[in-house]
Amino acid sequence: MEQGFYRQAGLEVTLLEGGPGTETINSIMEGSAQYAVHTSDALRQFLAGAPIVALAAIYQHSPFALIARADSDIITLSDLKGRRLMLGPPLSADILSMLRSEGLDDTDYTVEVHNWTARKLITGEVAAMAAYLSNEPFILGHKGIPTVAFRPLTYGIDFYGDILITTQEEFKSHPERTKRFVDASLMGWRYAMDHPGEMVDLIISKYTPDKTRAQLFNEAEVLRSLIQPRLVELGTMNVQRWRNILDTYVSLDMAPPGARLDGFLPPEKKYSSEDLKKITLWGTIALAVLSLGALALFSFNSQLRRRASERKRIMDSILSVSPYGLALCRHRTFLWVNDAMSRMFGRPHDDFPDMPTKELYDSDEDYARVGQAVDEARDSGNEVVLDVDMRHSNGSKVVVQMSIRFIDPAIPEKGYIVSLVDIAERKRSEIHLRQAAKVFEQSRESVIITDPKGIILDCNQAFTDTTGYTREETLGNTPRALKSGRHDSKFYERMWKSISSNGVWSGEVWNRKKDGELFPAWLRITAVKDEHGEVINYVGTISDLTAEKQSAESIYRLNNYDLLTGLPNRALLLNLLKQELGHARQSKSIVAVLILDLDNFKTVNESMGITSGDELLQEAARRLGDSKNEAFTAARLGSDEFALILTEITSTEDIAPVIQATQEILSRPFALAAGEAVLTCSIGVSVYPDDAENSEELLKNAENALHHATQRGTGSYEFFSSDMTERASERMKVGTALRRAAAENQFVLYYQPKVDLKTRRTAGAEALIRWNHPQWGLVAPGRFIPLVEETDLVHTVGEWVLREACLATRRIHEAGHPELRMAVNVSPRQFLEKEMPEVVAEILEQTGLAPQFLELEITEALLVSDMDRVRQSFLKLKKLGVSLAIDDFGTGYSSLSYLTSFPLDTLKIDRSFIATMEHDPGHAAITSTIIAMAESLHLHVVAEGVETHAHEQILQNLNCALAQGFLYSPALPEDEFLTLLKAPKWPSDT
């Protein structure tokens, strides 16, 4: 899209973004899209009746794999028996087939639906999970959790990855548009493969800003290995591979027996005889470039079927990137060479045209030998292959395997194609292996020698030590005894094909010892040939990788984790912090670093011994590491210093609760073998982006802050920014004092009257909490109520207010005002976290207040929190006889549907409308509408914030029944409120 390939093709294209579990086929079937990207599972859906066509393959290999933690006991797929696996939906056929190839069917393991996160793998709730090779292994690795991957490809199950699909209707009705779409899409993918850095910048800036550059470059590298752009032309699909995939579906009962591909793939194009000659010619050239070269040039072969001009462009592109030297010659003179040929001989590309080929030969003898081969290729019309020594521009020898084929043997003037493969390394390897065969008994690697038919002729002591087979049991048999069963026949076919073509194969395999134990090994098989090129032996060397794989994990932990506590060390902490800062820059969020020092830890070491000190550090690490918060990372920096990384915070005020909680868990007594120890901790804090822009500076600033904290005394904390210190200190000071206030009865209730505007009598009151601190005096509600709402004090304080208000109402009734109704504010958290009707019923019974004299005020936000649950609670409260009011009406989710859905009694118009309605026609209209609406719904109305006679006059004109505000009285203590009630009515000039 960004490069305009679709526009150049005359197409206007809109991309619809998918995600895990997205069914793109549904989109094209429903008509919301014409083309889509899907996996090989498209074939299964086609067989189930979906009329779709596969147009081109993007990934030549599937990105799916099963991954397990490297530190788990999962070594082979058979270890998954009886375990929980996170798979699908939909279930991946290639993974199911891989499991079945190891003898595991769906009764041998439990499938858990995939949630597309790795949390359950990290916690051990599942033993393995389906994953993208380009994603989860990298993410988990950077979290310090190495993984092992089981790829279906390793077991000979080779599905395509992403493929382009469309409907059969689109394919038949718009063939030209389909072709232009596919061509433009593939051009875009080629551009992406050639410009990974540009693609990474684009993705970060426009699509996925939460991924790091390292993660995106890793994805590009993995996807390149799946796409194989240098070996297979992008978009290539092979009918036989699709048949193999179909067979897999049938074997898994995902497709009926006898299912066919008819209609799923585009029909093959018919070609003229001249085109077929050219295709055959270039296909033969591709065979000369060995097995890998053949794949690279096959893509070129498929492109020759296009228009003549396009064929030339694609030919030049493919041949220029081939890793093998290619040349067009005539009369033993170069006409054209590719870039690889230029590099192979260290000559500028422009030196080759019209240069005699003789200049590249090491001797006249080799030049003559190649001349004979050229004649043979011309006369026989076949390809001729030979090994020959040639000469680099610096005079060094270049040993190559040369393939020669004439374009048209009947017309030699058209010239011939020469392909060269540098086989110097292979030659050196063969010499080395001949020497190794003579001294193989001294090798620490297992070595076996077989005859051309695979019968073992000899083995060394290392082989018997590793496998458990004696020399007598080994000689005369074949290596089949070592087969683990983890590799299918196609794996071995590819292996022997490579040995036959190249003389050598190497790779990682799983072997089986005599006692049945499986072990990973690096196997190298080399064909040993005589002077005539005939194979006389095969030499296999086997390196046991068990210890290497175990030591790799050990080295990683030594480098990145603290040995005593198991927490990340400083090096890993800095790496993790760099990643978090990268995410924070993209999301513009805050990251905090807290460094902790255990006060008086030295005293524990000196009085109780170093062993007790180590025991204490381990317990402190366990307490810090037990946090369930995924945005909380603990590390040990050394000695008695620890560090915390805090992410996903919205303001610096969120840090104070973490400081308080950390100091609290570390101040608990430590029960050690030598006795009990009690410590405090000092904390230094620095915050990104206020204090530093990089991880090293952020850590240094936190250490500086820690230094200042320790200077103030034990149990102190200090922010690097003095302003932040003051804010966090204030929040913590108020929070600590609040808990003491609840325990020491420092809270009191004040009462503000509600006035009947017609009778001018006090018709009710609202109970309002106040905090009478012994040193600070009356604390403003805005300073402490938000903190109460955020903590578990909301229930303790809320129930105290409700109980005290009911008791006060009883006292007011007994003082001669038996009709007064008391309103009490209730927090949404009280409603949502507890059964409010039961709480109210219990308090009414305890206080003896009749329910008709209690009104509960709630905010509009509660009505949309959990509508069904809130409605049921309201109905229960109404059944008790309690009245319900909406406080601050008009400022939140005001909706007529809410008013008619809930059993409400009263609306309280927010003070913001009352304060401005005298001069703001809009607010006056809203106030008038609320009053009229309430009247039509038979609801009472209370106007809050009435402060002037003008306010009162407007409300009387609008037929508002009740008013509340400073015009009449502020909130008063109970004794003053009782005095106020003695007045028979409010004067009109109050």
N, C-alpha and C positions, 0 to 999 in steps of 0.2 A: 504494500500500500504506500509506504513512505517513498519508495523509489519511482512510483508511477508506472510500474509494469502493466497494471490492469488498464490504466488510462491509455497507454501506448497501444494496447490491444483493442481499444475501442469499447472498454467495459467500464461501467460504473459499479463498483463493488463496495458493499458495506460488510464489515466483519462483525460477527456476533460472538462474544467471548463465552467459552464454555468453562467447565471445571470438573473436579472429581465427581464421578457419578452422572455427569451430563450425558443424555442420550441424544447425540447429534442426528441420528437417523430419524428420530421423531420430528426434528425440526424440518428436514427436507420433505418428509412424508406429509406434514401438516401444511407445507407451503410457506413457512416463515423463512426458509432458506432454500436456495436451489442447489448448493454444493456444500459439502461438509468434509471434515476430517474424522476418520474413525479408525479403529484397530482391525485386526484380522477377524474380530468377532462379527464384522459386517457379513461375512460369509454365512455364519450361523443364522443371522437374522434374515438373510436372503432365502435360505433353505426353509425358514419358518414362514415365508410368504411375503416378505418385504420386497417390492419391485425396485431393486437398486442395482447399480452398475459400479464396479470398481474401475477407476480411471488410471491411477498411477500410484506407485508405492514411494513414500517419502523415506521411511526407515526400512532398510533391508532386514534389520533384525529387531525383534521385540525388545522394548525397554523394561519389561516386567521381570522381576526376580523375587524369590523368597529371601528375606534377610533375617538373621538372628544375631544376638549379641555375641561378640567374639569371646567374652568372658563367661559364656554359658557353657553347658555341657552338650550343646548341639554341634556335633562334628560332621555327621552325615545326615542325609535325609531320613534314614531309618530311625535316627534318634528322635524324630518328631512323632513317633507312634505314641498314642495316648495323650498327646499334648493339645493345647488350644492354638489354633492358627487364625489370624485375622485376614480374611480373604473377601473379595467382592463387596457388594454386588456390582456388575455381574461377575460370576466366577470365571477366572481366566483359564481357558482351555489348555494353553501351553503349560501353565503351572500345574493344573490337575493331571495332565499327561505325564509331566516330569515326576510327580509324586507316584503315579501309577507305575511308571517304569521302575521305581524302586520298591514295588510291591505294596504300596500304601493306597488303599481305597478310602472312600468317604466314611467308612465305619472305623477306621484306625485313628482318626483325629476328630476334634471338635472344631467346627467352623464358627467364628465370631464375625459379625458384620463389620466391615471396615469403616472406621470413622475418620480416615485420612489424616490421622496424627500418630506420632510414634510414642505417645505417653504410655500406652499399655505394654509396649515392648520394653520401654525403659524401666517400668515398675515390675516387670516380670509377670504381668497378668496374662500375656500371651507369649508363647515360645518363639514364634516367628510371624512375620507379616508380609503381605504382598507389598512391593515397593517399586518405585521408579529408580533405575540405576543412576539417573542423573540428579536425584534429589535427596532421598532419605539417608543413604550412606554418607554423603558429604555433610549434611546437617548434624547427624548423630556424631560423626567423627569430630566435628568442631565443638561438640558439647563434651568431648572426652569419652565418648562411648563408641569404640571401634566395633565394626560389624563384619560378618561373613555373609556372602551372597551365593545363593544357589540359582544359577541361570539355566533355564530350559535348554538354551543353545549348547551348553556343556554336555547335556544328555541327548544330543542329537535331535532336539525338538526346535525347529527353526521357523517361527512365525514371522510374518511381516509386522512392523510396528505401525506407525500412522500411514493411512492410505487416503487418497482423495476419492470421494464417492459422489454420485448423483442419482436421480431417479431414472428409471428406464424411459419415462415419458420425456424428461428433459433431454436425455441422450438421443432419442429418436427424433424429437421435434426440432431440436436446435443443435445439430451436430457441429456446425461451424462455431457457434458460441461456446460449446463445450470444449472444442479443441483450443480456441483462443484462451479460455479460462485456465485450462491445464497448462498450456505453454507459459502463460504469464506467471502462474503459481510456481512452476518449476524454476523460472528465471529468478523469482524472488528468493527461493531457497538457495539457489546457486550464489546469489549475491550475499546472502546471510553467511554461507559457509566461507566465502572469501573475505568477509569483513566482520569477524567476530567482535572486535573492539567497538566498532560503530553500532552493532546490534546491542551490545551490553549497555552502551550509553543510552540508546533509544529506549530500551526496556526499563531502565532505572528511572528515566525522566518522564516516561509516559504511561507505562503499563504496570510494572511491579516494583514500586519503590522500596518494598520491605526486604528485598533480597540484596545481598552484598555482591560487589563486583567479583569477588573470588568465587562465590557460589555460581554466578552466571557464567563465568569462564569455565568452571568445572562442567556445567551443563553443556556448554558448547563443545567441549572436548569429548564428553561421553556421547553426545548426539552424533558427532562426526564419526565415531567408531560404529554407531548403529546405521548411519546413512551410507557410509563407505563411498564418499563422493569421488575419490581417486580411482576406485576399483570398478564401480558399477555406475552407469549413467543414471542420474537422478530420475526417478519415475519408473524405472524398469520393473516389470512384473513377469514372472515365469510361470507358465501354465502348470508345469510339473510340480513346482512348489505349492501352488494352490491345491493341486490334487493331493499332495502329502498332507496339507492342512485339513482338507476335507476328510481324508482317511482318519486323522486324529479325532475330528468331531464324531465320526461314525463310531470309532472305538470307545468313545466316552459316552455313547448314547445321546449325544447332543445333535445328531442328525440321523435320519433314517437310513438303513442299508440301501444301497443302490442310488443314493443321492448323486446329482450331477451338477457340473458347473455351468451348464447351458444357460446363457443369458446374463450370467454374473460378470463375465469379462467381455470387453469390446471384441467384436469379430476381427480376426487377423486380416491384414491388408493383402490384397493380391498384387503381384509385381510382374513387370515385363521380364522377358528373358534376359535383356541387357542389364536390368537392375539386379536380377538374380546372379548374373555373372560377377557384377561388382561386389555384391554382398558376400558371395562365396570367396572372392579374392581377399577382401579385407578381413573376413572371418579367419581365413588361413593365416594371414599375417598375425592376427591376435594370438593364434596357437603358438607361434614362434616365440612369444614373450613369456613362456612358461605359464604356470597356472594363474599367478596373480596378474601378469600382463594380459592374459586372455580375458580376465574379467574386465580390465580397464578398457580394452579395445572392443569388447562385446557391446559396450554402450555406444561406441562409435558406429559399430555395425548396424545397430538398431536405428541410428539416426540417418543412415544413408537412404532410408526409405522415404525420406522427406524430399522437399523440392531441391533442385540442383544447387541453388545458391546456399540454401541452408545446410546441405550436406558438406559443402566445402568449409563453411564457418565452423561447424561442429568438429570436423576432422582436424582442422588446425588446432582447435582448442584442446581436444583430447590428446593428440600426439605431443603437444607442447608440454603437457603436465605429466606425461608418462615417466616413471622412474627408470625406464629402460632406454638405451640408446637406439634410435631409429633413423634410418637414412634411405633416401631414394638415389639409386646409382644407375649410370648407363655407361657402357664401355669402360668399366672400372674407374669411373670418375664420379665424384659427388655432385648431385644436383640440388639436394635439400637434406638437412638434418634437423632433428629436434633439439631442444635445450639440454636434455639429458646427455646427448651425444657430445655436445660442446663441453659440458662439465666433465665428462668421462675422460676427455683427452686434453683438457686444460687449454683449449683454443677458443678464440672469439668465434661467435656464430657465423660472422661474415667471411671467415677464412675458408669455409668448406665449399661453397658453390664453385664448381669447375676445378677443384683441387683433385689431383690423382690420388686414388686410395692408397697407392704404394707408400706414400709419405707416413702412413700410420703403422706400418709393419715393422716388427723387430728384426726380421731377417728375410733374405730373398727366398729362403726355403718356405717360410710361412706364407709369403706373398704368392708363391707358385701353387702351394697347396690350396689356398683359397680360390685361385684362378680355376683349378680343376673342379672345385665345388660349384663355382658359378656356371661352368660348362655343363656339369651334371644336372643342376637345377633347371637350366634352359632346355636341355635335351629330354629330361624325364618329365618335366612339368610339375615336379613335386618339390616339397621343401627339403633342403639339405641343411643338416646341423653338424657343426664341428667345433672343437675347442682350439683356440689359436692364441699365440702371444702377440700383442700389439705394443705400441710405444706411446707414452705420454709426452707432451711438449717439453717436460723437464727431463726427459731421457729415461724415466723409470718404466718398468714393464707393466703392462695392463693385460691381465689374463682374462679372456672373455669366452663365453659360449656364443657362437655366431649362428644365426639362422638366415637362410637365403631363399627367396621365392620370387619368381618372375611375375610381373603383373599380367602379362599375356605371353606365354612361351612361343606362341605362333608369330608374335610381333615383338622380337627382342628389343626393338628400338624404343618401346615404351618404358624399358628399364626394369629394374628389380629392387625389391625391398630387402634391406638388411636390418636385422635386430640384434643388439648386443646386450648380454648380461654379464656384469663383472662377477667372475667366479673365483677371484683370487682368495677370498676368505674361505670359500669351500675347499679349494685346493690345499690351503694351509691346514684347514681342519682335518682333511683326510690324512695328511702327513702326520699330524699330531696324533691322530687316533691309531695309526699304524704303530707309532712309537708306544702309545699308551697300551696297546694290546700286548706288547712284549713285557711290559712291567706292571700290568694291571693288578697283579697279586699284591703289590705294595700300596695300591690305591685305597684311600679311605672311603671311596664311593663304591657302591656295588656295581660290578661289571659282569656281563655275560656275553659270550660269543656264540653265534649260531651259524649254521650253514645256510645256503640260499633258500632252503625250504623251512627254515625256522627251528630246526632241531638244535638244541643246546649242545655245543661242543665243549665248552669250558665255562667256569665261573670262578670268581675269586672269593677269598675268605670273608670279605665285607658283605658279599651277597648272602652267604649262609648265615652270618651273624644277624643281618637285618631281617631276612625272611623266615628264618627258622628251618629251611630246607637244607638237608645235608648235601654234600657234593654228589654222593651216590644217587640220591633221590632226584637231583636236578639234571644230571647228564643224561642225554637220550630223550628227554621230554621237551616240551615246548613251553614258552612263557605264559601259555594260557592259564596255568595254575595260579598265576598272580592276579588274574582278572578279579576286579572288585564287584562287577555287575553294575557299576555306576555309569559306564559308557556303553552306548549302543553300537550296532554294527556300522552305522554311518560314520561314527567317530573314527573307527579303525579304518574304514575305507578312505577317509580323507587323509589319515596319517600315512597309509601305505602309498597313496597317490603322490604325496609330497616326497616320500623317500624315493619313489620310482623316478620322479621328475628332477628332484634336486640332490638326491643322494643322502639327504639328512632330514631328520624331523626332531623337534624338541618341544616340550610343553609339560604342563602340570597334569598329573594323573593321580588317580586313587588306586592303590594296589592292596592286595590281601596277603597277610602272612599265613604261615602254615596253621597257626592256632585260630585263624579266622579273623584276627584283628585287622581293621582297615587302617591305612596310613597314607598321608599325602606325600607325593614324591615328584621330583623333577626328572623326567625321562628324556634321554637323548638317544636316538637310534641313527647310526651312520652306516651307510653301505660302503664296504671296502671292495674296491675293484682292482683287477689286475691291469697289466699294461695294455690290454686290448679293450679295456672298459667293461669287462664282464664282472658281475658281482660274484665275489667268492665267499664273502662273509658279511654278517651284520653284527655290529658291536653296539650293545646297549649299556648305558651308564645310568644308574639309579641313585639319586640323592634323596635321602629321607629328610623331608621338610618339617617333621613334627617338632623338633626342638627349635628350629628357626622360627616357626609360627608362634610358638610359646614365648620365645625370647623377644620377638618383636613387640608383643604385648607388654612384656616385662620392661623393656627399654622405654616404651611409651609412658608407662606409669612412673618409672623412675625419673623421667624428664619432666613430668607434668603434675605429679601428685606428691603430697607430703607423706613420707613413709610412716610417721607416727600416728597421724590422725586420719589419713586417707582423703583429706580435703585437697582441692586444687592448690598448687603452690603459686609463688609469685609469678613465674613465667606463664603458667596457664591463665592465671587471673588477668594478667595484662592482655593476653590474646582474647579472652572472653570480653574484657572491657572494651577493647578495640571494636569488636563486633557489635556490642550494644551501643556504642557511640555512633557507629555507622547507621544502625537502625534509627537511633534518636535523631540524627541529622535529617534523615528522610521524613520521619514522622513529626519532627519538631516537638519532641517530647523531652522529658527530664530524666537524667540518670544521676543517682547519688552514690558516692563511695563513703563507707563508714569504716574507719580503722579502730580496732578495739585493743586496749592494753589491759591485761588482768592485773589490777592493783595488788601489790604485796605478794605477787607470785613467788618472788625470790625467798620470802620468808617460809613458804611451804617447802621449797626445795631444801632450804637450810635446816629446818626443824624436823621435817618428816622424811627427807631423803629424795634423791632424784627419781627413784621409781614411783614414789607417790606423786611427784610433779608431773611425770609422764602420764600417770593415770588420770590426774586432774585435767590435763590438756586434752586427752582423748574424750573425757566426759563433756568438757566444754565444747569440743568440736561436734560431738553427737547432738548436744542441745541446739547448737546453731544450725546444724544440717538437717534437723527434724522439721524445719519449716515446711508447711504444705503450700506455701506461696511460690508459684513458678517464676515470679519476677524477683526472687530473692536468691542470691548465690553467695555461698560462704567459702572462704579460703583461709589458709594459714600462711602468714608471711614469714614466720620464724619466731623462735623463742616463745614468748607469751603474747605475741601480736597476731590478731586475726583481722580479716577484712570482709566486708559485705558489699555486694553490688545490688542496688535497689533500682528496679526499672518499673515502667508502666505507672509512674506517678504523675499527677497533673499539676501539683504545686509543691513548693518547698514545705508547706505546712503538713503534708502527708508524711514527712520524715519523722516528726516528733513522736508519733505512736510507735514507730519501729525502734527508736532510741529507747523509749520507755520499756517496751516489751523485751528488748535485748538485755537491758540492765536488770530487768526483773528476773529473767531465766538464769542469768549468770550469778545473781546474788543468792540463789537458793543454795542451801548447804550441799557440799560435795562429800558423799559418803565414800571415803577411801579405805584401803586395807589397813592403813596405819592410823586411821582415825578420821574425824570429821573436819573439813576445812570450809571456811566461809570467806568469800572474796567479794569485791566490787569490781567494776570495770570503768575505765575512762574511754571516751569516744571522741574521735575527730571526724568531721564531716566536710566533704567538698562536693559541689554540685555542678554538673554540666547542664547548660552552657555558661552559667554565671561565673564560675571560678576558673575553668580551663576548657580548652578545645580538644585536647588529646589525652590518652590514657595515662601517659607518664606524668604529665603535669597535674592531672586530677589526683593521682595517687600521692604525689609529693605534697600537694596542698592539703590533702586529708591528714598526712603525717605531720605537717606543720600545725594543723588545728589540734591534733592529738597532743602535741607537745604543750601547747597553751592550756589544754584541758588538764593535763597532769600537773601543771604549775598551780592550778587553782585548788588542787586537792583531789583525793580519791572520790570515785563515783561521779566525776564531772564530765561534761561534754562541751564541745566548742565547735561552732561552724566557722569555716574559713571566712565567710562574709559576716561582719558584725551585725548587719541589718537582719540577716537571716537568723542569727543567733538570738536576737531580741524577739523576733516573731515566734520562733519555735519555742523559746523559753517561756514566753507569755502563754502560749497554747498549753504547754506542759504544766506550767504553774497553775493555770485555771483548771485544767483537767484533774490534777492531783487534789486541788482544793475542793473540787466538786464532790469527789468521793468522800472526803472528810465532812463536807456539808451535809450529805445525805445521812451519814452516821451520827452527826452531832445536832440534828434538827435545826439547821441554820435557815431552812426555807420557811417562808411565811406566805399566806395568801392575802391579796388585796382584792377589793370588790368595787366594780364600776357599775353604776345604776343604768338601767334601760328605762326610758321615759315614754309614757303613752302621750302622744302629741294632742289627743283630743281631751283626755281627762286631766293631763299634766300631772299624773301621779306616777310613782315608781312602780313599774309593772314587773320588774325582774332585775337580775344582776348577772355579771360575768365574773367568774373567779379567775384571777391572774396571779401567777407565781412570781415571787420576788425572793432574792437571795440577800440575807442580812449577814454579811461576812463580819466576823469580830474585829478585823483590822481595816478592811476596805470599806465597810459600811454597806449601803444598798448597792448591789452590782446590777448594772444595766442588763435587761433581758437579752439584748442582742449580743452581749459578751459571753453568756454562758448557755443559753438555750440551744444554739446550734451544736455545741459540744454534747449536750445531753442527748440530742436527737441522734448523734452519730454513735453513741456507746450503748452498752447494756443498761445504763442508768435510766434510759427512756422508760423502761417498765417500772423500775423501783420508784422513780420520781413521779411518773404519770399516775400510778395507782395511789401514791400518797396524796397527790393533788385531788384526785377524785374522792377519796375517803374524807379528807379534811373539808372539802367543799360540801359534802353531804352532811357532815357533823355541824358545820357552820350554819347551814340552811335550817337544820333542826333548831339550833339556838335562836336564829332570827325568827322562826315561827313562834317559838315559846316566848319571845320578847314582844309579841303582839302583832306580828306581820305574817299571818298563817297562809297567805295566798302567794307569797313571793316564790318565783321559780328561778333556779340557779343554773347558769350555763357554764360548762366546763369544756375547754379545748382538749381534743384527743389526737395524739400523733398518728399518722398513717402506719408507722411501724407497730404501734400498739395493736391496731386492728389486724395487720397482716401476719404478725408473729405470735399472737395469742388469741384465744377464743374470747373476744371482748364481751359478748353477751353473758358468759359465765362469770367474768370478772365483775361486771356491773351488778349482776344479780347478787353475788356474794357480798359486795360492799353495801348495797341497799339493805340487805338483811342485817349486816353487822351494825349499820348506823341507824336503822329504823326509819329512814326517810321514805315517804311514799314516792313511787316512781314518777308520778305526774308532775312532780316539782323538780325533776332533773332534766336538763336539756344538754345533749352532747353536740359540740361543734366540731365539724370535720372540714377538710379542704377538698376542693374539686378534684385534685390529683388522685385522691383515694378512689374515686368513682371509676377510674379507668385502670386501676392497678390489677384487680382480679374481680371483674364485675360480678360473676356468679357467686363467689364466696362473700363479697361485700354485701350483695343484695340479701343473701341468706342471713347474714349477721344483722342487717338492718331490720329484717322481718322479725327476728327473735327479740331484738330490742324493743320494737313497737309492741310486740306481744307482752313484754314486761310492763309497758305503759310509759316508756321513756320517750321524750321528744327528740327529734333530729334536725340539726340546722347545718346549712352549708355556709362556711365562713369565707370572707373575701370573695364573694361571688362576682363574677364578671372578669376576673383576671386570669383564669386558667382555662379549663376545657369546657367552657360554658356551652351547653347543648340542651335543647328542649327534650331530646330523647332521654338524656340522663335524668332530667327532672321528672319525667313521666314513668321512668323505669324503677325509681327508688321511692320508698315510702317516706318522703320528707315532710317537715312541718314548717320550716322557716328558711328564708334567704336573708343573708346579711350582706348588704351592698358594700363593696370595698370602699375604704376611706379615700382612695385616689380619685374616685368619681365625685364624691361629695365635696372634696376640697376645691375642685376646679369647675364644678357645674355652673357656678355663678357667672363665670367668664368664658366657659368653653361650651358652645352649643352642642357639640358632639357628646360630651360627657353628660350634659343635661338630658339629651335625648336618650342615652343609654339608661340613665337612672329612671326616667319616665317609663321606658319600655319594660325594665325589670319589675317595677311596681305594678304596671298593668298586667304583665304576664303572670306575676305571682297571684294577683287578685283572681285572674281567670282560672288558675290552678288551685285556688283556695289555700294558698300558702301565706303565712305571715311574713312581713318584711321589717327588717331592722336596718336603719342607716347608721353606719359607723363613721366616726370622725367628725361629728357635728360640732363646729367650734364658733359659729357666728349666728346672729339672729337672721341674717340673710339666708344661711343654709336652712335654718328651721322654717322660715317662711316659705321657701321653695318646696320643701318636703311636705308641708301642710297643704299647699296648693295641689300637690301631686297625690294627695290622699295616702301618704305614707303613715303607717300606724305607730311605729316605734322608732326612737332615736337614741343614740349613745355617743357621748363625746365630752370634750373638755368644757363645752358650753354649759353643761350641767355639773359635771364633777369629774376629777381624775379618779383613778383607782385609789381606794382608801383602805386602811387597816379595818378590821372588823368592828372595833369599838367606835371609830369615827363614822363608819358606814351606818351603824345602828342609830347614832345621833342624827345623821342626815335623814333617816327614814321617819323620824318623828314629825317632820314637816308634813302637813296634810297634802300639799300639792306644790308643784314647781311654779313660781311666778312667771308671768309671760315675759318679763324683762330680765330673766336669769342671765 
